[in-house]
Amino acid sequence: MTVTGAAPPEAPPSALADALLDRLTATYSAAADPERAAAMRRYMKDVAPFLGIPTPARRALSRTVLAGTPRPGEADCAAVALRCWRLPEREYHYFAVDYLRRHVGRCSPGFLPVARHLVGTVSWWDTVDLLAAHVVGPLVAAGPALTADMDAWITDGDLWVARTALLHQLSYRERTDTGRLFAYCLLQSAHPDFFIRKAIGWALRTYARTDPAAVRAFLARERGRFAPLTVREALRNTGA
């Protein structure tokens, strides 16, 4: 878990965010279940407090919150996400991630610093992995100049930022930059943390659905550089 010490980006003014946050906090807080919240917090390794709203119920409540609201602009997306991230309960963070997934196409490459803040703050796999694949990934695909940022993120001292770089191409399929994917895996091959080792294997396993021969050939050359966990994960889809 990581709570960044850097000053967060300032949430821009947004009448839409004002209205959404009012509706969201009223709706979610009314559905809170303290007993379930305690169990959810334990399960998620105490990353944050919870309201105790299970995912199906939370998504239904979110639809109620969003009903009749207009499409956001980039500033609205930033305001909603940053303001949700200031709230302690994890369900508000999940709402922000879902909102960004839905509207990332309305955001420019200039949104990446907001995504970087979300990745590096109150960090755990439950938000980071979705942000990597469904927010950062689409931003980079739409703004190829952001590959330079990914090249910096892969060696970042924050393991969640590095994990995001490893996973940002998860949905690219045939558009995957294979050279960059393999290079990132090699750069982090000696990382001691489970979450990086698992991410390398996951990234390779996912790409193996598109090109299993390429993944098999890569591991035939380099498997000695990876932890057994990584290799097992990577080979699941290769027929090896």
N, C-alpha and C positions, 0 to 999 in steps of 0.2 A: 504494500500500500504506500502511496506517495501523496504527500500534500506539498505542492510546490511553494517555495519561499518567495518566488518572483511575484511582483504586482500583477494581478490579472488584468486583461484588457478591460477597458471601461465599456459597460453596456450602453449602446447608443439609445437615444430617446426613441420610443416606439409606443404609440397609442395601442397598437395591436397587442404588444407584449403586456401592457398595463391591463388590458381587458382579459387576456388569457390567463395571466398569473392570478388575478382576482378569482376567476372562475375555477381555475385549477386547484388553488389552495383550499377553497371552500368545498369543492367536490371531493377531493382526495381526503381531506382531514375528516370529513363526515363519515368516510368509510373505514377509518382506522380501526385496527384490531390489535390491541397491545400484546395479547398473548402470542398471536401469530407473528407480530413484529419481532418479539424477542427470539423466536425460533429462526426467523429469516436472518436476523443479524448474526446469530451463531453460525448458521450455515455459510454465510458469506464472510466468515473470518473477521467479523467486527469492523469491516471496512467503513461502515456508516450506520447510523440508526435507520430503522425502517418504520413505515406506517403500518405494515402488516397487510398489504393488499396483494393478493395473488395475481399473477400475470393476466389470466383471462378477465378477471374483474377490473383490473387496472385499465386494460385496453378498452373495455366497454365504457368505463368512466371517461377515458380520454376522448372517445367518440362524442360523448355528451358535451364535454368541454369545447371541442372543436366545431360542433355543429353550427353552421351558419357563419363561420368566420371567413374572412377573405384570404386569398393567397398572400403569403408574406413576401416582402422583399428581403434582400440580404441583411439590411440593418435590423429588420424584425427578427430574422433567424438568429442573429447574433444576440439581440436583446433577450429573446426567449431562452436561449441556451445558457447564457451567462447568468441570468437571474435565477433560472432553475438550479444551476450549479451552486449558487450561494445558499440555497436551502439545504438543511442538513439531511433530510430523509431521502433515501436512495430512490424511491419511486419518482421523485421529481427529476432526478438525473435520467431515469429511464424515459420519462416523457420527453425530455429534451433530445435524447438520442433518437427516439422515434420521429420526432418532429423534423430533425435535421435529415434523417434518412428520406423522409417524404419530400423535402424541399431543397435538397442539396443542389439540384439543377438550377436553382435560382441564385446560387452563390457563385461569386467570382473567385479566381485564385487568391485574391486578397483576404478571403475568409480563413486561410490556413492558420494564421496565428491564433484565431479563436479555437480552431480544432486542436492546435498544439496545447493550448491551456487546458482544454477539457481532458485530453489524453494524460496530461501530467499532473492532474489535480484529483484528489480522492480516487486514485487509480487502482483498478482491479480489472480482471479479465472481462467481467460482465458488461462494462461500458467500453473498455478500450478496444476489444475485438470488433464490436459493431462499428465504432467510430473509424477504425482502421479500414475495414472492408467496404463500408457503406457511406462514409463521409470523406475521409482522406483519399481513398482510392478514386472515387469519382472526381474529386477536385483535381487530382494529378492527371487523370485521363483527359479532362477538359482543358487543363493548362499544363502542357508538357514541360514548361520551364520549371515547374515545381519538382521535377525529378532531381534537381540540384538540392532541394531541401531534403528529399528522401536520402540522398547520398550523405547528407550531414546527419540526419536522424539515425541512420543505421549504426553509427558509432557514438551516439549520445550516451552520456553516463546514466541517464534515466532508462532503466530496462524497458519501461512501458513505451517510451518513445521509440527505442530500437525495435521493440516488438511490432509497433505500428508500421515501421518501414518494412519489416519482413512480411507483414500480412496485407499491405495496402493493395497488392495485385490479386487478391484471392478471387475476385469475380471477373478478372480480365479474360480468362480462357485463351482464345487464339491471339488476343492482343497483348499477352504477357511479354514483357521484355525479359526473355529467358536469360540473357547474359547478366542483366542486373539482378535478377532473382538468384541465380547461382552465386554471383559475386557476394551478395548480401549474406547468403547462407555460409559461405566460407569465412567472411569477415567475423561472423559471430560463432563459428564452429567450436571454439574453445570456451565459450561463455559458461560459467559454472551454474547459472540459475536455471531451474526447471522450466520457467515460463519462456525463456529464450530457446532452450533446447526443444521444447514442445512446439513452439512457433515455427522453427525451422522445418521440423518434420511435417507439420500441418501444411505449410506453404508448398513443400515439395509434393506431398500427397495430393493436394488439390490440383496442382498443375499436372500431375500424372494422369488425371482424368482426361486431359487434353492431349498430352504427349508422353505416354508412359515410357517410350523408348528413350527419350531425352533424359528423363529422370533416372532410368536404369543405367544409362551410360555415365551420367554425372556421378552416381553413387559408386559405380564400378571403379571410377578413377579416384574418388575422394572419400570413400566411406570410412577410411581409417582416421579421418580428421573429426568424425562426429561421434557423439555419445551413442551407445546402443539404443537408448530411448528414441533418439532422433531418427536413426536408421529404421527401426521397427515402424515408426509412424509414417515415414516417407514411403516405405515399400508396400503399404497396404493396397494401393491401386495399381501396382506395376506388373502384377502377375509373377513377380520374383518369389 
